[in-house]
């Protein structure tokens, strides 16, 4: 069967309405948080990282919902779309010494 195996680790981008701190995002597993201001002035947080399987993805989405986060989008992404930010030596990655505790990247789209 071709397609996406449900029992394998994959990288996902989850976009939430509002602001989610880097510290809170780290509770969701190995997710990198980026705060985004949209063209219409809305604040959104984008979580990008590895999720072990589809069951874990559903559990993560349910947890976000139960914590009151409005999920705007969920997207499976290819590794090369987010590899640089996930490398330990990347600026502002949790593993690098460059990030201050609770700091997060801010982007405007």
N, C-alpha and C positions, 0 to 999 in steps of 0.2 A: 504494500500500500504506500503510495506517494503522499507527501504532505508533511504535516508537523506531528512528530511523535509526542504523545501526551505525557510520556514518562521520562523525558530528558530535560536537562537544564537548558534554559534559553534566556536571552537578554530581553528585557521589556522596558518600555517607556510608559509611565503612568502619570497622567496630568491631573492635578487636583485644583479645585477652585480655592483661592486664598493662599495664605502663607503657612508653610510647615517648616519648622526649624530644622537645622542640620542634626541637632541632637535627637529630636523626635524621629527624624527620617532614619537615623542609624538604628533605631529600635525595630525597623522593618526589615532588617537583614542587611545585605551588602548593597544598599541603594545610595546613589549620589543624588543630592537635592540641589535644584537650581530654581531660584525665584525668577519669574518672568512677568513683565508688565506687557500686556497685550496692547494692540493699537487703540482699542477703545478704553484703555486705562484700567482694565481689570488685572488683579494680581492672581497669578497661578503659580503652583509649585510643580515642577517636573521631577519625578523620581525615576532614575535609570539604574538598572542593575540586573544581576542574575537572579532568576527564580528557578528553583530546583525542578519543578514539574507543574502540570496544570492544576493539580490539587492545591499546591502551595500558592499558586496565583489566585485561585478562587478564595482561599483562606485569607490572603493578603488584602484582596479587594473587600471581603466581608469585614475584616478588621478595620480598614480605613473607613468604611461606611458606618460601622458601629461607633467609631470615635468622632463621627460627625463631619467627616471630610466628603465633600461632593466630588465624585469621580467624573472628570470631564472626558478623558480618553484613555484607552489602554491599547498599546501597540507593541507587537513583537518586532524587534529590530535586529538587523545584522550586526555582528560584532564590530565591524570596522566603523560603524556610525558613532560608537561611544568608547572605543578602546583607549583613546588618549586620556580621557578623564578618569578611566578606571585604573590606569597604571599607578603604582605606588609613588613614582617620582613626579607625577603631574602636579602642577600648582593647585592648591586647595583640595587635594585628595586627602581623605582622612589619614592615610598612611604616611604622607609626606610631612616633614617638619614645618612646612610653609603655612599651613592653615592654623588660624586661631580657633580655639574651641567654640563651636557654635557658628562659625563663619560660613557663609555660603555664597556661591557665585550668583550674580544678578545679571539677567539679560533682558533686552527689550526686543519684542517681535512685532 
